[in-house]
Amino acid sequence: MWRNRPDRSISGSYFLRKSPRQLSIVNYVINKSITNNKTKTTMSTKTLSIAAAIMALFFIGTSCSNKQKNTEETATTEQISGAMEIDDLLANAESLTDQEVTIEGVCTHACKHGATKIFLMGSDDTQTIRVEAAKLGSFDTKCVNSIVRVTGTLKEQRVDEAYLQQWEARLKAAAAEKHGEGEAGCTTEKKARGETANTPEARIADFRAKIAKRQAETGKPYLSFYFMEAASYEIQ
C-alpha cells in the first residue's frame, strides 16, 4: 500500500507547524482519501488527494503572507506620508470638523485676488477642497500645478435658507461680490460642490432644491460644505 511506503510518508511535525484552518483542510482531504480507500478507489486518486492537500497549504500560506505584506506596506506608506488623502478627508469630513489635519493634493487653482485661497484636488475634480490662507495671509502662486501639503483646521460651511435669503438681499442691493461670477476660482469650487447652475438666481434655486431634498431624507435643513484654514503649507 502507498501509505506503508516510508519514502512517501509525511512527517507529523509538518502538520504541527500548520494553523488549525490549514490542518482542517488537510484532514478533510485525507478523510476523503481514507473513504475512497474503503470504497476501493485507485492509488492514483489517493495520491492526487494528498497532493491537493499540500498544494492547498502552499497557496494558503502564500496568500496569508501576501496579505500581511500588503497591510504592512500600506501602513508604512501612510506613516511616511503623514498626510491624509483629499478623498478620505471629504468622506470623513463630518467627524473631522474643527480638528487639525494634514492633507496633500494637487493644487489646481489659486485665487487671482491675492492668492488667499487655493484648491487641492484628490482623485478627480469632484474631490476638491478649498484651502484658505487665514493667518498666513496668502499662498505662493508656485503652488499651482504642484503637490501641496497643508496642515490646518477643517471647517464646515452651512448653506441654509437664511444664507440664501442673505444672498438674495445682496443681489437686490447690487452688492453681490464680484469674485466668483464666471471666474476660475468659483468655477472650481462650484464643480467641487456639484453645482451646475451659472447665474446667481439659478444657483440659489438649485441650493433650495437640494436643501429640501436633504431635509426630506435626513431631517437636516441645510447643506454642508467643507474647507480648510491653513496653519502651514509646503510645496512638494
N, C-alpha and C positions, 0 to 999 in steps of 0.2 A: 504494500500500500504506500501511496505517496506520503502520507503523514508519518510513516515509520522510517523514512529516509532522513538520516541526520543532516545531510548536506542541504536539505530543503527546509529545515526547521527554522522557526522564527524565535529569537531569544525573548524570554519573559521580560527582561529588563527593557526591551524595546517598547513593550506596551506600558510598562510602569512610567515611562517618561512622557506618555501622552495624556492629554486632558480628558476629563470624563466624557465630553462631547465627542472627541476623536475616538475614544475606546468604544463608545456606544455604536458608532458607525462600523468599527471593526467587528464587534460582537454580532451586529446584525448580519453582516456579510458572512462571518464564519458560521453562524447558526443556519443561515441559508445553505451553506456548503454541507453541513452535517445532515440537514434534512435531505438534500439532494443525494447524499451518500446512502441514506437509508432507502431511498427510492431508486437506488442503483443508477445514479447519474454517472456519466463517464468521467474519468480522471481529468480530462481536458477542461471540462466545465468547472470542476473544483479549483483547478489551477487558475482559471480566469477570475474566479470569485476572490481568491486570495490576492491576486494581482490588483483587482479593482479596489480592494480594501487599502492596499499600500498606496495606490495612486490617489485615493480619496484623502488619505492622511497627508500626502505630499502637497496637494492643492490647498487643503485647509490651512496647513502651516504657512504656505506661501502667501495665501490671502490675508491671514491674520497679520503676518509680518508686514505686508504692503500697507494694510490699513493703519497699523501703528506708525509706520514710517511717514505716511501722508499726513497723519494727525500731528506728528512731531514737527514736520516741515511747515505746516500751516501755522502752528503756534510760534515757531521760530521766526517766520516771516512777519507775523503781527508784532512780535517783540522788537524786532529790528526796526520796523517801520515806525511803530509808536503812534500811528495816525489812523483815524477811522475813515473808511471809505464814505464818499458822499451818499451813495445808495443806502448804506447801513444807517447813516445818521438820519436821513429822511424817514426811513422805515421805523425808526425808534424815537422820532423827534418828541412825541408827546411825553415820554418818560424821561427824556434828557433835557427838557426845558429848564432854563435858569441854571444849568450846570456847565462847568468848564469842560470843554472837549478840544481835542486836536484833530483837525481834518486835513485832507490832502486831495487836491484835484487840479484839473487843467483850468487855468483862468481864460475864459472865453471873451471877457469884456471888462473894461474899466470905465466908470462913469466919466464922460468927457468934461464934466464940470468939476475939475479939481481932483479927479480920481479918488473921491471919497468913498466910492463903492466899487467892489469887484464881484464877479460872478464865477463860481467854481463849479465845474461840470463833473459828473460821475460817469456812469456807463453810457449815457446819451444826453441830449439836450433837454429831456424832460426831467432828468435827475440833476437839477441845478439849484444852488443855494446862493443867496445874496450875502455878501460879507461887507459890513460897514466898518470904516476905519475907526470910528468913535474917537477915543482919546489919542489915537495915533495921528489923527489929522487927515492923512491921505496915504495912498499907496503909490509905490513906484510904478510908473507906466510899463516898466520892463516885465511886470507880472503877466501881461497879456501874452497868450500863446506859450506860457511856461507852466510847469507844475509848481504849485504854490502850497505850502503847508502853513496853516493858520491855527493858532491857539486862541480861544476866546470863549465867550458865553453864548449859548444857544438861546434865542428869544422867540417868543410867539407873537404874531400879529393877528388879531381877530378882526374879521370883516363881518359886521352885523348890520342891522337896519339903521342904527344910529350913525354908523360910519358912512353908510350910503346917503343918508339924508344930509350929512355934513358936506359930502362931496357934491351933491346936487345944489346945495346952498352956495358953494364956491363957484360953481358953474354959472348960476344965475347972477351972481355978483361979478361975473367976468374976472374972477380971481383964481382961476384954476392954475395950478403950477405948470409952467412951460415944459419942464423936464419930463420926458416920458412920452409926450404925444408924438408918435412917429419916430422917436429916437431909438438908437440901438439898445441903450440901456434898458428901457422899458419893454422893448420887443423881446429881449432876452428874458426878462422877468415874467412877462405875460406868458411866454412859452412854458416857463417853469411852472407857472400856476395853472396851465391848461386852458388859458383864455384864447378865444378865437375872435371875439369882437374887436373892432377897431376904433369906433368913436366912443367918447366918454359915456354917452347915453346908452349905447348898446352894451358897454361893459357893465354899467350899473344894473341894467335889466338882466344880464347874464348872471351876475352875482346874486341878484334877488331870487332867480330861479334855482340856483344851486343851494342857496340858504334854505329855501322852502323844502327842497328835496332832502337835505341833510336833517332838517328838523323832523320831517316825517319819518325818516329812517332811524335816527338816533336820539331825537329829542333835543339836539343842540342847535339853537337858532343862530349859528354863526359858522364862518369858515375859518380854518386855521392855516396860516402861512408862517413859515419859519425862516429866520435869518440869524446871522452870527454878528456879534460885536467883537471885533478883533482886539486882542491884547498884545499880540506879537505875530509876526509872519516871517516866512523865509522862502525865497525863490530857490527852487531846487536846480 
